């Protein structure tokens, strides 16, 4: 069996994902502030508008998972990236909260399509024995986008305003599509063509338990991403966007180390350590309201979150064969979207009723529940269903 990881297609896929993620995260640090300041929205409304992105992604993922498994990968992937790039231009029309909400919904549909498609194809081309490493490196491209995207967005906004930032996002989307178009898609063959949708062709039953576990954990991630800039402003941090960069360094450092360990020793100890870091990191962020505490928590939370998602992604890809991989990745991302959407929405509501400090403490409780479920339910389920194709 060929265990070569760094093929031409894998490199192009990583670069495409990096550019696409950079475009997405270029809006993360500036859009909540824009919605709050320029459109006059409260924290709870900001959370609602931001969460529309993930709500839309949830709605489209089951259909995309079916299409990827039954119709093939290439056409869906390239179409999704093209529309994703075009929708950035519609932010220029978002002069009210209602229009911004509609734009976020449409853009969320394209995000759901692209992320399901590229993760499914990653599962196709990564050697089974190196999936921990492969998904870790693939995830690093997202993390680099997370690190550089907000800095790129802030730089373009300061020098050219929101119009330039939205147009730049569109350009990055088209570059990502160009990289994806250069990939060879000959590895996957559709085994069976069907004309009727069934539940298990859209949602993979085997992936439901680990995906539900991840949903509970990822709740905290959605709230963190959407409100960390506003929280930094509240506690007097001069440059709160730097949180994303330091957070990303923690993620990247963890993934370089963790992938090989996941392939050799499995997820038991690795996920336990990382969830413990999240349980510690959120109270640190809530109570140590200085620059030191703010940026130290970024490192701790980055290391924790850096391993959790690719570990669960590796697990669900180890539990299905290629003909169910689209549905399995769709199931996982639906859970991520629901968790992130709930995090964005509920953290905003809690912040409105109490404070962001209280909201981050509740995030720590969610991670504690996730840790308990992992050892009690998810790990035994993985042991029963693990296969290597």
N, C-alpha and C positions, 0 to 999 in steps of 0.2 A: 504494500500500500504506500502511495506517495504521501509523505508527511511534510512536504514543502509548504511553508506558510506564505512567504513573501513572493507570491506570483505577481505578474503584471496586472491581472485583473483585480487582485486584492489591493494593490497599491492605488490603482485608479479609483476603486470603490472608497477607500479611505479618504483620498483627496476630495472626491465628490462630496462625501459626507461632511468633511471638515468645512468646505466652502458653504454648503447648505446650512450647517449649524451656526457658522459665523453670522450669516445673514439673519437667522432667527434670533440669536442672542444679542445682536446689535440693537434690537428693540427692547430687550428685557429691562435694562437699567434706565432707559429714557422714557419709554411709553407710559409706565405708571405715573411718573412725574408729570408728563404732558396731559394725561387724562385728568389728573387731580388739579393741576394748575391752570391749564388753558381751557379745559372743558368744564371746570368747576365741579368735578365729581367728588363725593365723599370716599373714605377708605373702603366702605362696603361696596359701593358702586364700582370702584376701581377693581376690586377683587372679582366682582361679577363679570365685568367686561373682559378682564384678562382670562377668566376661566372659560369664556365662550370658545376660545381657541381649542381647548382640550375637549370640551363637550362635542364640538363638531367632529373632532378626530375620532371620538368614540363611535359616533354614528356611522362613519364611513369604513372603519377598519374591518368589520365582519365581511362586508362585500369585497374589500380588497384582498383579504385572506383567501376567500373563495376563488377570486379571479387569478391570483398568483398560483394557486395549486392546480386549477383546472384549465386556465387559458395560457399560462406561461408568465415569465417575469419581465421581459424587455419592454414591450409596448406600454404596459401599465406604469412601469418605473419612469420611462422617459416622458410620457404624457403628464404624469404627476409633477415632475420637476419643472416642466415647461409652464404649467398653470401656476405652480408655486411661485415662480419668478415673476409672472405677470401680475399676480395679485398685490405684490408690494406697491405697485403704482396706484392702487385704489385707496391706499391710506391718504393720498393727497386730497381725496374727497371727504374725508372724515372730519367734518366741521362741527358735528354734534355727537353726544354720547350714543344716540341711537344709530347713527351711521357708522361710528366706530365699532359698535357691537356687531353690526352686519358684516363689516369687513373682517373682523376677527373670526366670525363664524366661517366665512368662505375660506379664509386663509388656513383655518384649522382643518378643514376638509383636505386641503392639499398636503398639510403636514402629516396627517394620518396616513395618506396614501404613500408618501415618499418614505417615511420612516419604517413602515411595515415592509415595503418592497426592498429597501436596501438591507435591512436586517435579515430578511428571508434569503436573499441572495448571498449574504455573508455566510449564513449557515450552509449554503450549498458548496461554497468554495473553500471554507476552512476545513482542514483535515480533522476528522472526529477526535483523534487522540490529542489534538492541540486546540480544542475549542475554548478552553479557559484562557489560554494566551491570545488566541485569535479574536475573541469577543472583547477581551481586555484592550488589545491594541485598537480594534475598531472603535471601542468606546472612547479611547484617548482622542480620536479625531473629533468626537463630539465635545469632549472636555476642552480641547484646544480652542474650538469654536466658542465655548462658553467663556474661556479666559480672554480671548482676543476680541470676540464680538462686541461686548459692552464697551471696551476701550475704543474699538473702531467706531461704534455708534456715537459715543460721546465726542470723539475727535471730529467726526464729520458734522455733528450737530453744532459744535462750537464754531466751526469754520464755514459751514454752509447752510445750517438750519435743518429743519425737519424734511424739507423737500429734497435736499441733497441726500439725506440719510435714507429715505425711502427709495429713491432712484438707485442708490448704491446697492441696496438690498436686492433690487431686481437684477442688477448686473451680476451680482454674486450668484444669484439663482441660475442664471443662464450659463455661467461658467461651470457650475456644478453639473448642469444638464449635459454640457459638452464632454465633461470627463466620463459621465455615465454612458454616453453614446459610444464612447471608444472601447467599452468593455465587451468581451466576448461572452455570449450567453448560451453557449452550446452544451454546457454541462448538465442542464436539467431537461428532462423529457417528460412531457405531460403523459401520465399513465392512462388517464381515463377522462374523456370529455363528457360532461353532463349538462343538461339544459335546465334542471330544476334545483333550486336551492334547498339544502337541508341544514339543520342546526349544526350537525357535527362536521359540515364542510365549511362553516363560517367560524365556529367556536370549537377548539380542540378540548374535549372533556378531560384528557389526561393533564392538560396544563392549567386547569381551573384552580386547583389547590395552591400550587406555588404562586400563581398570578394573584390570587386573592390575598395571600400573605404579603406579597410585594405591594399591593394596593394600600394596605394599612401602613406600611413603612413609608411609602413614597408621598403620603399625605403631607409629611413634614417638609419634604423637598419643594413641593408646590408653594407652600406658604413662605418658605425661606426665599425662593427666587423672586417672588412677586413683591415682597415687602422689605427686603433687606436694605434697599436704597432709602426708603422712607424711614426705616428704623434708624439707619445711620445718621440721617439728618436730624431726627428727634434727639439723639444722644450727643450730637455735636461733633460727629466724625467729619473731618474736612473733605476727604475724598472717599465716600462710601463705595464707589464703583470698584475700588481696589480690592474689595472683598471677593469679587468674582475671580480676579486674577490669582489671589492667594489660595482661594478655595480650589481653583483648578490645579494649582501646583500640588496640593494635597491629593487630589484625585489621581493625577498622572503618576506621582511617585508610588502610590498604592498599587496602581494597575501594573506597573512594570514588575513589581515584586510578587503580586498575588496570583497572576495568571498561571504560572508554572506550578505553584503550590496547589491551585484548584485542580489542575489536570492530574497531579500525582496523588494528592491526599483527600480530595473531595471538599465539599462545602461546609462540613460540620463546624470545624474550629474557626475557619476564616470568616464566615458570616456572623458567628457569635461574637468575635472580637470587634468586627466593624459595627454591629448594632450597639454594642456597649459603648463605643466611641460616640455614636449619635446620642445615646441617652445621657452621656456626660456633656457633650458639646452644646446642646440647646440651653440647659441651665446656665452654663458658662456665658453664653451670649446674652441671656436675659439679665443676669445679675452683675456681671463685670462690665459696666457701661463706660469703658474707656477705650482708647485706640488699641491698647495692648490686648484687652479682653476681646474686643471686636475682631481683630485680625488673628488672634490665637484660636478663637473658635472657628474661624474660617478654615484653618489648617486641620483641626480635629474633625470637623464636619465633612471636609473634603476627603480625608482619608477614609472615613466611614462610608460615605455615599459612593466613593470611587470604586468600591469592590462589590457593594450590594447588588446593583443592577446587572452588571455583566455576569455575576455569579448565578443569579436567577435565570438570566437569558441562556447561559450555558446549560443549566439544568433542564429547561424545557426543550432545548434543541437536542439534548441527550435522551429525551423520552419519546421522540417521534421519528418516523422516517421522512424522506424527502417529500413524499406525496402529501404529507400533513403539516409540513413546515410552515407554509403560509398561514394556515389557520392557527397553529401554535403561537407564532410570533404575533399574529393579530390579537389573540387572546391575552398575551402578556402585555402588549401595548394598550389594549383597552383598559386593563387594570391600572397601568401607569397613568393613563389619561384621566380616568375617574379619580384616582388618588390625588393627582396633581390639581385637577379641577376643584375637588372638594377642599384641598389645602388652600388654594387661592381664595375660594369663596368664604370658607369658615374662618380662616385667619383674619380676613378682612372684617367679618362680622364680629369676631371676638375683639379685634382691635377697636372697633367702633363702640362696643359695649363696655370693654374694660381697658386693655392696652395691648400693644404688641409684645410686651414682656410676658404677659399672661398667656398670649397665644403661643409663644415659643416654648413655654413650660408644658403646655398641652401637647405640643409636638413631641416632646420627650416621652410623655405618657404613651402616645401612639407607637413610638419605637419600642417601648417596653413590651407592649402587647404583641407587636410583631415578632419580637425575640422569643417570647413564650410559645407562640403559634409555630414558629419555625422548628423548634425542638420537639414539640408535642405532636404536630400533625404533618408538616411539610417534609421534613427529613425522612420519616418512615415511608411516606408516599413516594418520594424520589427513589428510595432503595428498592421498592417493589416494581417500579416501572422503568427504570433506567435501561436503555439499550445503547448499542454502538453500531451505527450503520456504516 
